[in-house]
Amino acid sequence: MDRRNKIIGIVALAYTITWLLILLFNLNFFTNGFINRLPWLYRVTSHMSYILIFWLIVFGITRFVGRQSWLGRFVDNNVVMGSLTLYSTMLFVYGVVSTGAGYSPMFSSEFRFWAIASNILTYFGAFILMWTLFLLNERKAPQLWSIFVMLIYPVVYFIVNMIVGHTVKWAHKLGVLPEKPSAFCPDCLPPATDGYPAFAYPFLNPAIYSHIGFFILAMIGALCFLVLVAFTLIKIKQKQINDLHKRSK
């Protein structure tokens, strides 16, 4: 078991350090500086990426030292791990949709290694890694009420984005965002055009929908999807832990 934990820790740390460096190079972080990239951090995909990176680094380190400490037990907690696995699933779905809409750098006229590698590691690799780590974790299974905990971050972000989008407008273009509207809304302005309401993503702007009812239905559908994924994660883990206890008797 100790050897397995160390292997898991090495994999988590190696993946995360590679992911972080590629993200920073893709953002030209080392040449443009932190302040110039602050608007990019407004996007929920950015939040989730760095939350996952921070957690994975701590998770990897505690595979070697301090797993039984409060920090080690916290990162191992299946509610925490389930929440992060839910977030990685959101990244995965966004990656699939944005690729289908033609936003992927793979469809660019020029080959951009950092952008392509960043997309793959963020939207697809992190999804596979988090689900694997969640399934390998043998801590206490979460209860169904944990769904509410797992949804706190997405719901709070949505509320904040609604407030910001209705009160603030973009003051400059964000180079890291696509310079074209979504394929799903060809009449929409590029998401970071001067004067455009500061919604992080066009689909969060109620104004792009032909009727407010469609916006409400879309958001309810997104919430139902998140609840379904959270419910599935909890049920999988409960069955896993119950089977483990039966085998140990």
LOVOVO-949404 format. One record per residue: residue number from 1; residue in three letters; x, y, z of N, C-alpha, C, O in turn. Coordinates in steps of 0.1 Angstrom, whole numbers, plus 5000, padded with zeros to 4 digits. Layout:
LOVOVO-949404
{r NUM,ALA,{X,Y,Z},{X,Y,Z},{X,Y,Z},{X,Y,Z}}
...
This chain:
LOVOVO-949404
{r 1,MET,{5008,4988,5000},{5000,5000,5000},{5009,5013,5000},{5006,5022,4993}}
{r 2,ASP,{5019,5012,5008},{5028,5024,5009},{5035,5027,4995},{5036,5038,4991}}
{r 3,ARG,{5039,5016,4989},{5045,5017,4976},{5035,5022,4966},{5039,5031,4957}}
{r 4,ARG,{5023,5018,4966},{5013,5022,4957},{5010,5037,4959},{5009,5045,4949}}
{r 5,ASN,{5010,5042,4971},{5007,5056,4974},{5018,5065,4969},{5016,5076,4964}}
{r 6,LYS,{5031,5060,4970},{5042,5067,4965},{5042,5068,4949},{5045,5079,4944}}
{r 7,ILE,{5038,5058,4943},{5037,5058,4928},{5026,5068,4924},{5027,5075,4915}}
{r 8,ILE,{5014,5067,4931},{5003,5077,4929},{5008,5091,4931},{5005,5100,4923}}
{r 9,GLY,{5016,5093,4941},{5021,5107,4944},{5030,5112,4933},{5030,5123,4929}}
{r 10,ILE,{5039,5103,4929},{5048,5107,4918},{5041,5110,4905},{5044,5120,4899}}
{r 11,VAL,{5031,5102,4902},{5023,5105,4890},{5016,5118,4891},{5016,5126,4882}}
{r 12,ALA,{5009,5120,4902},{5002,5133,4905},{5011,5145,4904},{5007,5155,4897}}
{r 13,LEU,{5023,5144,4910},{5032,5156,4910},{5038,5158,4896},{5039,5169,4892}}
{r 14,ALA,{5042,5147,4889},{5048,5149,4876},{5038,5155,4866},{5041,5164,4859}}
{r 15,TYR,{5025,5150,4867},{5015,5155,4858},{5012,5170,4861},{5011,5178,4852}}
{r 16,THR,{5011,5173,4874},{5007,5187,4878},{5018,5197,4875},{5015,5208,4870}}
{r 17,ILE,{5030,5194,4878},{5041,5203,4875},{5042,5206,4860},{5044,5217,4855}}
{r 18,THR,{5041,5195,4852},{5041,5197,4837},{5029,5205,4833},{5031,5214,4824}}
{r 19,TRP,{5017,5203,4838},{5005,5210,4835},{5007,5225,4838},{5004,5234,4830}}
{r 20,LEU,{5012,5228,4850},{5013,5242,4855},{5023,5249,4846},{5020,5261,4842}}
{r 21,LEU,{5034,5243,4843},{5044,5250,4834},{5039,5253,4820},{5041,5264,4815}}
{r 22,ILE,{5032,5243,4815},{5026,5245,4801},{5015,5256,4801},{5015,5264,4792}}
{r 23,LEU,{5007,5256,4812},{4997,5267,4813},{5004,5281,4814},{5000,5290,4807}}
{r 24,LEU,{5015,5282,4821},{5021,5295,4823},{5028,5299,4810},{5028,5311,4806}}
{r 25,PHE,{5034,5289,4803},{5040,5293,4790},{5030,5296,4780},{5032,5306,4772}}
{r 26,ASN,{5018,5290,4780},{5007,5293,4771},{5002,5307,4773},{4998,5313,4763}}
{r 27,LEU,{5002,5311,4785},{4997,5325,4788},{5008,5336,4787},{5005,5347,4790}}
{r 28,ASN,{5020,5332,4783},{5031,5341,4782},{5033,5347,4796},{5037,5359,4797}}
{r 29,PHE,{5031,5340,4806},{5031,5345,4820},{5045,5351,4823},{5046,5361,4830}}
{r 30,PHE,{5056,5344,4818},{5069,5348,4822},{5074,5361,4815},{5083,5367,4819}}
{r 31,THR,{5066,5365,4804},{5070,5377,4797},{5060,5388,4799},{5064,5400,4800}}
{r 32,ASN,{5047,5385,4801},{5037,5395,4803},{5034,5398,4817},{5029,5409,4820}}
{r 33,GLY,{5038,5389,4826},{5036,5392,4840},{5023,5389,4846},{5013,5386,4838}}
{r 34,PHE,{5021,5389,4859},{5009,5384,4866},{4998,5394,4863},{4986,5390,4861}}
{r 35,ILE,{5001,5407,4865},{4990,5417,4864},{4983,5417,4851},{4971,5418,4850}}
{r 36,ASN,{4990,5415,4840},{4984,5415,4827},{4976,5402,4824},{4968,5402,4815}}
{r 37,ARG,{4977,5392,4833},{4969,5380,4831},{4957,5379,4841},{4950,5370,4840}}
{r 38,LEU,{4956,5389,4849},{4945,5389,4859},{4931,5387,4853},{4923,5379,4858}}
{r 39,PRO,{4928,5394,4842},{4914,5393,4836},{4912,5378,4832},{4900,5373,4833}}
{r 40,TRP,{4922,5371,4827},{4920,5357,4823},{4916,5349,4835},{4908,5339,4834}}
{r 41,LEU,{4921,5352,4847},{4917,5344,4859},{4903,5346,4863},{4898,5338,4872}}
{r 42,TYR,{4896,5355,4857},{4881,5357,4859},{4873,5345,4854},{4862,5342,4859}}
{r 43,ARG,{4878,5338,4845},{4871,5326,4839},{4871,5314,4848},{4881,5311,4854}}
{r 44,VAL,{4859,5308,4849},{4858,5296,4858},{4867,5285,4855},{4872,5278,4863}}
{r 45,THR,{4870,5283,4842},{4879,5273,4838},{4893,5275,4843},{4901,5266,4846}}
{r 46,SER,{4897,5288,4845},{4910,5291,4850},{4910,5289,4865},{4919,5283,4871}}
{r 47,HIS,{4899,5293,4872},{4898,5290,4887},{4900,5275,4889},{4908,5271,4897}}
{r 48,MET,{4892,5267,4882},{4892,5253,4884},{4905,5247,4881},{4910,5238,4889}}
{r 49,SER,{4912,5251,4871},{4925,5246,4868},{4935,5248,4879},{4942,5239,4883}}
{r 50,TYR,{4935,5260,4885},{4945,5263,4895},{4941,5257,4909},{4949,5254,4917}}
{r 51,ILE,{4928,5255,4911},{4923,5248,4923},{4928,5234,4922},{4933,5228,4932}}
{r 52,LEU,{4926,5228,4910},{4930,5214,4908},{4945,5212,4909},{4950,5203,4916}}
{r 53,ILE,{4953,5222,4904},{4967,5221,4904},{4972,5222,4919},{4981,5214,4923}}
{r 54,PHE,{4967,5232,4927},{4970,5233,4941},{4967,5221,4948},{4976,5216,4956}}
{r 55,TRP,{4955,5215,4946},{4951,5203,4954},{4960,5191,4950},{4965,5184,4959}}
{r 56,LEU,{4963,5190,4937},{4971,5178,4933},{4986,5179,4938},{4992,5169,4941}}
{r 57,ILE,{4991,5191,4939},{5005,5192,4945},{5004,5188,4960},{5013,5181,4964}}
{r 58,VAL,{4994,5193,4967},{4993,5189,4981},{4991,5174,4982},{4996,5167,4991}}
{r 59,PHE,{4982,5169,4974},{4979,5155,4974},{4991,5147,4971},{4994,5137,4978}}
{r 60,GLY,{4999,5151,4961},{5011,5143,4958},{5021,5143,4969},{5027,5133,4972}}
{r 61,ILE,{5023,5154,4976},{5033,5155,4987},{5028,5147,4999},{5037,5140,5005}}
{r 62,THR,{5015,5147,5002},{5010,5139,5013},{5010,5124,5010},{5008,5116,5019}}
{r 63,ARG,{5013,5120,4998},{5015,5105,4996},{5028,5101,5002},{5030,5089,5004}}
{r 64,PHE,{5038,5110,5004},{5051,5107,5010},{5052,5110,5025},{5057,5103,5033}}
{r 65,VAL,{5046,5122,5028},{5047,5126,5042},{5034,5132,5047},{5027,5140,5039}}
{r 66,GLY,{5030,5129,5059},{5018,5136,5065},{5005,5132,5060},{4995,5139,5061}}
{r 67,ARG,{5003,5119,5055},{4990,5115,5050},{4980,5114,5062},{4968,5116,5060}}
{r 68,GLN,{4985,5111,5074},{4976,5109,5085},{4974,5123,5092},{4966,5123,5102}}
{r 69,SER,{4981,5133,5088},{4978,5146,5094},{4965,5152,5090},{4958,5146,5081}}
{r 70,TRP,{4961,5163,5096},{4948,5169,5092},{4947,5173,5077},{4937,5172,5070}}
{r 71,LEU,{4959,5177,5072},{4960,5182,5058},{4959,5169,5049},{4952,5170,5039}}
{r 72,GLY,{4965,5159,5053},{4965,5146,5045},{4951,5141,5045},{4946,5136,5034}}
{r 73,ARG,{4944,5141,5056},{4930,5136,5057},{4921,5145,5049},{4911,5140,5043}}
{r 74,PHE,{4924,5158,5049},{4915,5167,5042},{4916,5165,5027},{4905,5164,5020}}
{r 75,VAL,{4928,5164,5021},{4929,5162,5007},{4924,5148,5003},{4920,5146,4991}}
{r 76,ASP,{4924,5139,5012},{4919,5125,5009},{4904,5124,5011},{4898,5114,5006}}
{r 77,ASN,{4898,5134,5017},{4883,5134,5020},{4876,5132,5007},{4878,5139,4997}}
{r 78,ASN,{4866,5122,5006},{4859,5120,4994},{4850,5130,4990},{4846,5131,4978}}
{r 79,VAL,{4845,5139,4999},{4837,5150,4995},{4846,5160,4988},{4842,5166,4977}}
{r 80,VAL,{4858,5163,4993},{4867,5172,4986},{4871,5167,4973},{4871,5173,4963}}
{r 81,MET,{4875,5154,4973},{4880,5148,4960},{4868,5147,4950},{4870,5148,4938}}
{r 82,GLY,{4856,5144,4955},{4845,5143,4946},{4841,5156,4940},{4838,5157,4929}}
{r 83,SER,{4842,5167,4948},{4840,5180,4943},{4850,5184,4932},{4846,5189,4921}}
{r 84,LEU,{4862,5181,4934},{4873,5184,4924},{4871,5175,4911},{4874,5179,4900}}
{r 85,THR,{4866,5163,4913},{4863,5154,4902},{4852,5159,4894},{4851,5159,4882}}
{r 86,LEU,{4842,5165,4901},{4831,5172,4894},{4836,5183,4886},{4831,5185,4875}}
{r 87,TYR,{4845,5191,4892},{4850,5203,4885},{4858,5199,4872},{4857,5205,4862}}
{r 88,SER,{4865,5188,4874},{4873,5183,4862},{4864,5178,4851},{4867,5179,4839}}
{r 89,THR,{4852,5173,4855},{4842,5169,4846},{4836,5181,4838},{4833,5180,4826}}
{r 90,MET,{4834,5192,4846},{4830,5204,4839},{4840,5209,4829},{4836,5214,4818}}
{r 91,LEU,{4853,5208,4833},{4863,5212,4823},{4863,5203,4811},{4864,5208,4800}}
{r 92,PHE,{4861,5190,4813},{4860,5181,4802},{4849,5184,4792},{4851,5185,4780}}
{r 93,VAL,{4837,5187,4798},{4825,5190,4790},{4828,5203,4782},{4825,5204,4770}}
{r 94,TYR,{4833,5213,4789},{4836,5226,4783},{4847,5224,4771},{4845,5229,4761}}
{r 95,GLY,{4857,5215,4774},{4867,5212,4764},{4861,5206,4751},{4864,5209,4740}}
{r 96,VAL,{4851,5196,4754},{4845,5189,4742},{4836,5199,4734},{4837,5199,4722}}
{r 97,VAL,{4829,5207,4741},{4820,5217,4735},{4828,5228,4727},{4825,5231,4716}}
{r 98,SER,{4838,5233,4734},{4846,5244,4727},{4854,5238,4715},{4856,5245,4705}}
{r 99,THR,{4858,5226,4716},{4865,5219,4705},{4855,5218,4693},{4858,5221,4682}}
{r 100,GLY,{4843,5213,4697},{4832,5212,4686},{4828,5225,4680},{4824,5225,4669}}
{r 101,ALA,{4829,5236,4688},{4826,5249,4683},{4837,5256,4675},{4835,5267,4670}}
{r 102,GLY,{4848,5249,4674},{4859,5254,4666},{4869,5263,4674},{4877,5270,4668}}
{r 103,TYR,{4868,5263,4687},{4876,5272,4696},{4890,5265,4698},{4899,5272,4702}}
{r 104,SER,{4891,5252,4696},{4904,5246,4699},{4915,5251,4691},{4914,5253,4679}}
{r 105,PRO,{4927,5253,4697},{4939,5257,4690},{4943,5247,4679},{4951,5250,4671}}
{r 106,MET,{4938,5235,4680},{4941,5225,4670},{4936,5229,4656},{4941,5224,4646}}
{r 107,PHE,{4926,5238,4656},{4920,5242,4644},{4926,5256,4639},{4921,5261,4629}}
{r 108,SER,{4936,5260,4646},{4943,5273,4642},{4951,5271,4629},{4955,5260,4626}}
{r 109,SER,{4952,5281,4622},{4960,5281,4609},{4975,5279,4612},{4982,5274,4603}}
{r 110,GLU,{4979,5282,4624},{4994,5280,4628},{4994,5270,4639},{4986,5269,4648}}
{r 111,PHE,{5005,5262,4640},{5007,5253,4650},{5012,5260,4663},{5023,5266,4663}}
{r 112,ARG,{5004,5258,4674},{5007,5265,4686},{5008,5254,4697},{4999,5250,4703}}
{r 113,PHE,{5021,5249,4699},{5023,5238,4708},{5018,5240,4722},{5011,5232,4728}}
{r 114,TRP,{5021,5252,4728},{5018,5255,4742},{5002,5255,4744},{4997,5250,4753}}
{r 115,ALA,{4995,5261,4734},{4981,5262,4735},{4974,5248,4733},{4965,5245,4741}}
{r 116,ILE,{4979,5240,4724},{4974,5226,4722},{4976,5218,4734},{4967,5211,4739}}
{r 117,ALA,{4989,5218,4739},{4992,5210,4751},{4984,5214,4763},{4980,5206,4771}}
{r 118,SER,{4983,5227,4765},{4975,5233,4776},{4960,5228,4775},{4955,5224,4786}}
{r 119,ASN,{4954,5228,4764},{4941,5223,4762},{4939,5209,4766},{4930,5205,4773}}
{r 120,ILE,{4948,5201,4761},{4948,5186,4763},{4949,5183,4778},{4941,5175,4783}}
{r 121,LEU,{4959,5189,4784},{4961,5186,4799},{4950,5192,4807},{4947,5186,4817}}
{r 122,THR,{4944,5203,4804},{4934,5210,4812},{4921,5203,4810},{4914,5200,4820}}
{r 123,TYR,{4916,5201,4798},{4903,5196,4796},{4901,5181,4795},{4891,5176,4798}}
{r 124,PHE,{4912,5174,4792},{4911,5160,4790},{4919,5152,4800},{4915,5142,4807}}
{r 125,GLY,{4932,5155,4801},{4941,5148,4810},{4937,5149,4825},{4937,5140,4832}}
{r 126,ALA,{4933,5162,4829},{4929,5164,4843},{4916,5156,4846},{4915,5151,4857}}
{r 127,PHE,{4907,5155,4837},{4895,5147,4838},{4898,5132,4841},{4893,5126,4851}}
{r 128,ILE,{4907,5126,4833},{4911,5112,4835},{4918,5110,4848},{4916,5101,4855}}
{r 129,LEU,{4928,5119,4851},{4935,5118,4864},{4926,5119,4876},{4928,5111,4885}}
{r 130,MET,{4917,5129,4876},{4909,5131,4888},{4899,5119,4890},{4897,5115,4901}}
{r 131,TRP,{4893,5114,4880},{4885,5102,4881},{4892,5090,4886},{4887,5082,4894}}
{r 132,THR,{4904,5089,4881},{4913,5077,4885},{4916,5078,4900},{4915,5069,4907}}
{r 133,LEU,{4920,5090,4904},{4924,5092,4918},{4912,5090,4927},{4913,5084,4938}}
{r 134,PHE,{4900,5095,4923},{4888,5094,4931},{4884,5079,4932},{4881,5075,4943}}
{r 135,LEU,{4885,5071,4922},{4882,5057,4922},{4892,5049,4930},{4888,5039,4936}}
{r 136,LEU,{4904,5054,4931},{4914,5046,4939},{4914,5050,4954},{4919,5043,4962}}
{r 137,ASN,{4907,5061,4957},{4907,5065,4971},{4898,5056,4980},{4886,5053,4975}}
{r 138,GLU,{4902,5052,4991},{4895,5042,4999},{4890,5048,5013},{4887,5041,5022}}
{r 139,ARG,{4890,5061,5013},{4885,5068,5025},{4870,5067,5026},{4863,5061,5017}}
{r 140,LYS,{4864,5071,5037},{4849,5070,5039},{4841,5077,5028},{4845,5087,5023}}
{r 141,ALA,{4831,5069,5024},{4823,5074,5012},{4814,5086,5017},{4809,5086,5028}}
{r 142,PRO,{4812,5096,5008},{4803,5107,5011},{4789,5103,5011},{4785,5093,5005}}
{r 143,GLN,{4781,5111,5018},{4766,5109,5019},{4760,5118,5008},{4766,5127,5003}}
{r 144,LEU,{4747,5115,5005},{4740,5123,4995},{4739,5138,4997},{4739,5145,4988}}
{r 145,TRP,{4739,5142,5010},{4738,5156,5013},{4751,5163,5008},{4751,5176,5007}}
{r 146,SER,{4761,5156,5005},{4774,5162,5001},{4772,5168,4987},{4780,5177,4983}}
{r 147,ILE,{4761,5165,4980},{4758,5171,4967},{4758,5187,4969},{4763,5194,4960}}
{r 148,PHE,{4752,5191,4980},{4751,5206,4982},{4764,5212,4984},{4767,5223,4979}}
{r 149,VAL,{4773,5205,4991},{4787,5210,4993},{4794,5211,4979},{4801,5220,4976}}
{r 150,MET,{4793,5200,4971},{4800,5199,4958},{4795,5210,4948},{4802,5214,4939}}
{r 151,LEU,{4783,5215,4950},{4777,5225,4941},{4780,5240,4946},{4776,5249,4938}}
{r 152,ILE,{4785,5242,4958},{4787,5255,4963},{4795,5264,4953},{4791,5275,4950}}
{r 153,TYR,{4806,5259,4949},{4815,5267,4941},{4809,5271,4928},{4809,5282,4924}}
{r 154,PRO,{4803,5261,4920},{4797,5265,4907},{4786,5275,4909},{4784,5284,4901}}
{r 155,VAL,{4777,5273,4919},{4766,5281,4921},{4770,5296,4925},{4765,5305,4919}}
{r 156,VAL,{4780,5297,4934},{4785,5310,4938},{4791,5317,4926},{4789,5329,4924}}
{r 157,TYR,{4799,5310,4918},{4805,5316,4907},{4795,5321,4897},{4796,5332,4892}}
{r 158,PHE,{4784,5313,4895},{4774,5318,4886},{4767,5331,4891},{4765,5340,4883}}
{r 159,ILE,{4764,5331,4904},{4758,5343,4909},{4767,5355,4908},{4763,5366,4904}}
{r 160,VAL,{4780,5354,4911},{4789,5365,4910},{4791,5369,4895},{4791,5381,4893}}
{r 161,ASN,{4791,5359,4886},{4792,5363,4872},{4780,5370,4867},{4781,5379,4858}}
{r 162,MET,{4768,5367,4872},{4756,5374,4868},{4757,5389,4873},{4753,5398,4865}}
{r 163,ILE,{4762,5391,4885},{4763,5404,4890},{4773,5412,4882},{4770,5423,4878}}
{r 164,VAL,{4785,5406,4880},{4795,5413,4873},{4791,5416,4858},{4793,5427,4853}}
{r 165,GLY,{4785,5406,4852},{4781,5408,4838},{4771,5418,4836},{4770,5425,4825}}
{r 166,HIS,{4762,5421,4846},{4752,5431,4844},{4756,5445,4849},{4749,5454,4847}}
{r 167,THR,{4768,5445,4855},{4773,5458,4860},{4786,5463,4855},{4789,5475,4856}}
{r 168,VAL,{4794,5454,4848},{4807,5458,4843},{4808,5454,4829},{4802,5445,4824}}
{r 169,LYS,{4816,5462,4822},{4819,5459,4807},{4834,5457,4805},{4842,5463,4813}}
{r 170,TRP,{4837,5449,4795},{4851,5447,4792},{4858,5461,4788},{4851,5469,4781}}
{r 171,ALA,{4870,5463,4792},{4877,5475,4789},{4888,5473,4778},{4893,5482,4773}}
{r 172,HIS,{4891,5460,4776},{4901,5457,4766},{4899,5443,4762},{4892,5435,4768}}
{r 173,LYS,{4905,5439,4751},{4904,5425,4746},{4914,5416,4754},{4925,5420,4758}}
{r 174,LEU,{4909,5404,4756},{4917,5394,4763},{4923,5385,4752},{4916,5378,4745}}
{r 175,GLY,{4936,5386,4750},{4942,5378,4739},{4941,5363,4740},{4942,5356,4730}}
{r 176,VAL,{4938,5358,4752},{4938,5344,4754},{4924,5338,4750},{4922,5326,4750}}
{r 177,LEU,{4914,5347,4748},{4901,5343,4744},{4900,5343,4728},{4907,5350,4722}}
{r 178,PRO,{4891,5335,4723},{4889,5335,4708},{4885,5348,4703},{4878,5356,4709}}
{r 179,GLU,{4891,5351,4691},{4888,5364,4684},{4876,5362,4675},{4875,5369,4665}}
{r 180,LYS,{4867,5353,4678},{4855,5351,4670},{4844,5347,4679},{4846,5341,4690}}
{r 181,PRO,{4831,5349,4675},{4820,5345,4683},{4818,5330,4683},{4824,5323,4675}}
{r 182,SER,{4810,5325,4692},{4807,5311,4693},{4800,5306,4681},{4792,5313,4675}}
{r 183,ALA,{4802,5293,4677},{4795,5288,4665},{4780,5286,4669},{4772,5286,4660}}
{r 184,PHE,{4777,5286,4682},{4763,5284,4686},{4756,5298,4686},{4744,5298,4687}}
{r 185,CYS,{4764,5309,4685},{4758,5322,4685},{4766,5331,4675},{4773,5339,4680}}
{r 186,PRO,{4764,5329,4662},{4773,5336,4652},{4771,5351,4653},{4779,5359,4648}}
{r 187,ASP,{4760,5356,4658},{4757,5371,4659},{4763,5377,4672},{4763,5389,4673}}
{r 188,CYS,{4768,5369,4681},{4774,5374,4693},{4787,5381,4691},{4795,5376,4682}}
{r 189,LEU,{4790,5391,4698},{4804,5397,4698},{4814,5387,4704},{4810,5379,4712}}
{r 190,PRO,{4826,5388,4700},{4837,5380,4707},{4836,5384,4722},{4833,5395,4725}}
{r 191,PRO,{4838,5374,4731},{4835,5375,4745},{4842,5386,4753},{4838,5389,4764}}
{r 192,ALA,{4853,5391,4747},{4860,5401,4755},{4862,5414,4747},{4872,5422,4749}}
{r 193,THR,{4852,5417,4738},{4853,5429,4730},{4850,5441,4739},{4843,5441,4748}}
{r 194,ASP,{4857,5453,4736},{4854,5465,4743},{4840,5468,4744},{4832,5468,4734}}
{r 195,GLY,{4835,5471,4756},{4821,5475,4758},{4812,5463,4759},{4800,5466,4762}}
{r 196,TYR,{4816,5451,4757},{4808,5439,4758},{4806,5437,4773},{4815,5437,4781}}
{r 197,PRO,{4793,5433,4778},{4791,5430,4792},{4801,5419,4796},{4804,5410,4789}}
{r 198,ALA,{4806,5421,4808},{4817,5413,4813},{4813,5399,4818},{4816,5395,4830}}
{r 199,PHE,{4805,5392,4810},{4803,5378,4813},{4815,5370,4809},{4821,5373,4799}}
{r 200,ALA,{4818,5360,4817},{4830,5352,4814},{4829,5344,4801},{4839,5342,4795}}
{r 201,TYR,{4817,5340,4798},{4814,5333,4786},{4801,5338,4780},{4792,5342,4787}}
{r 202,PRO,{4800,5338,4766},{4788,5343,4760},{4775,5336,4764},{4765,5343,4765}}
{r 203,PHE,{4776,5323,4767},{4764,5316,4770},{4758,5319,4783},{4747,5316,4787}}
{r 204,LEU,{4766,5327,4792},{4761,5331,4805},{4754,5345,4803},{4749,5350,4813}}
{r 205,ASN,{4754,5351,4792},{4747,5363,4789},{4733,5361,4785},{4731,5356,4774}}
{r 206,PRO,{4723,5365,4793},{4709,5362,4790},{4705,5369,4777},{4696,5365,4770}}
{r 207,ALA,{4712,5380,4773},{4709,5388,4761},{4711,5381,4748},{4705,5385,4738}}
{r 208,ILE,{4719,5370,4748},{4721,5363,4735},{4710,5353,4732},{4709,5348,4721}}
{r 209,TYR,{4701,5351,4742},{4690,5341,4740},{4678,5349,4734},{4676,5361,4738}}
{r 210,SER,{4670,5342,4726},{4659,5349,4719},{4648,5352,4730},{4639,5361,4728}}
{r 211,HIS,{4648,5344,4741},{4638,5346,4752},{4645,5343,4765},{4653,5333,4765}}
{r 212,ILE,{4642,5350,4775},{4648,5348,4788},{4645,5334,4793},{4652,5328,4801}}
{r 213,GLY,{4633,5328,4789},{4630,5315,4793},{4640,5304,4788},{4642,5295,4795}}
{r 214,PHE,{4646,5307,4776},{4656,5297,4771},{4668,5298,4780},{4675,5287,4782}}
{r 215,PHE,{4672,5310,4784},{4683,5311,4793},{4681,5304,4806},{4690,5296,4811}}
{r 216,ILE,{4669,5305,4812},{4666,5299,4824},{4666,5283,4822},{4671,5276,4831}}
{r 217,LEU,{4660,5279,4811},{4660,5264,4809},{4675,5259,4807},{4678,5248,4812}}
{r 218,ALA,{4683,5267,4800},{4697,5263,4798},{4704,5262,4812},{4712,5252,4814}}
{r 219,MET,{4702,5271,4820},{4709,5271,4833},{4703,5260,4842},{4711,5253,4850}}
{r 220,ILE,{4690,5257,4842},{4684,5246,4849},{4690,5233,4844},{4693,5224,4852}}
{r 221,GLY,{4691,5232,4831},{4697,5220,4825},{4711,5218,4830},{4715,5206,4833}}
{r 222,ALA,{4719,5229,4830},{4733,5228,4835},{4734,5223,4849},{4742,5215,4853}}
{r 223,LEU,{4725,5229,4857},{4724,5225,4872},{4720,5211,4873},{4726,5203,4882}}
{r 224,CYS,{4711,5206,4866},{4707,5192,4866},{4718,5183,4862},{4720,5172,4868}}
{r 225,PHE,{4726,5187,4852},{4737,5179,4848},{4747,5178,4860},{4753,5167,4862}}
{r 226,LEU,{4750,5189,4867},{4760,5189,4878},{4755,5180,4889},{4762,5172,4895}}
{r 227,VAL,{4742,5181,4892},{4736,5173,4903},{4737,5158,4899},{4740,5150,4907}}
{r 228,LEU,{4735,5155,4886},{4735,5141,4882},{4750,5135,4883},{4752,5124,4888}}
{r 229,VAL,{4760,5143,4879},{4774,5139,4880},{4777,5137,4895},{4784,5127,4898}}
{r 230,ALA,{4774,5147,4903},{4777,5146,4918},{4770,5134,4924},{4776,5126,4931}}
{r 231,PHE,{4757,5131,4920},{4750,5119,4925},{4757,5107,4921},{4759,5097,4929}}
{r 232,THR,{4761,5106,4908},{4768,5094,4903},{4782,5092,4910},{4785,5080,4914}}
{r 233,LEU,{4789,5102,4913},{4802,5101,4920},{4800,5095,4934},{4807,5086,4938}}
{r 234,ILE,{4790,5101,4941},{4787,5096,4955},{4782,5081,4955},{4787,5073,4963}}
{r 235,LYS,{4773,5078,4946},{4769,5064,4945},{4780,5054,4941},{4780,5043,4947}}
{r 236,ILE,{4788,5058,4932},{4799,5049,4928},{4808,5047,4940},{4813,5036,4943}}
{r 237,LYS,{4811,5058,4948},{4820,5056,4959},{4814,5049,4970},{4821,5041,4977}}
{r 238,GLN,{4801,5051,4973},{4794,5043,4983},{4794,5028,4980},{4797,5020,4989}}
{r 239,LYS,{4792,5024,4968},{4792,5010,4964},{4806,5005,4965},{4808,4993,4970}}
{r 240,GLN,{4816,5013,4961},{4830,5008,4962},{4834,5005,4976},{4840,4995,4979}}
{r 241,ILE,{4831,5015,4985},{4835,5013,4999},{4827,5002,5006},{4833,4994,5014}}
{r 242,ASN,{4814,5000,5002},{4806,4989,5008},{4812,4976,5004},{4813,4966,5011}}
{r 243,ASP,{4816,4975,4991},{4821,4962,4986},{4835,4959,4993},{4838,4948,4995}}
{r 244,LEU,{4842,4970,4995},{4855,4968,5002},{4854,4963,5016},{4861,4954,5020}}
{r 245,HIS,{4844,4968,5023},{4841,4964,5037},{4837,4949,5037},{4841,4942,5046}}
{r 246,LYS,{4828,4945,5027},{4824,4931,5026},{4835,4922,5024},{4835,4911,5030}}
{r 247,ARG,{4844,4926,5015},{4856,4917,5012},{4865,4916,5024},{4872,4906,5026}}
{r 248,SER,{4866,4926,5033},{4875,4926,5044},{4870,4918,5056},{4877,4915,5065}}
{r 249,LYS,{4857,4914,5055},{4851,4907,5067},{4854,4892,5065},{4850,4884,5074}}
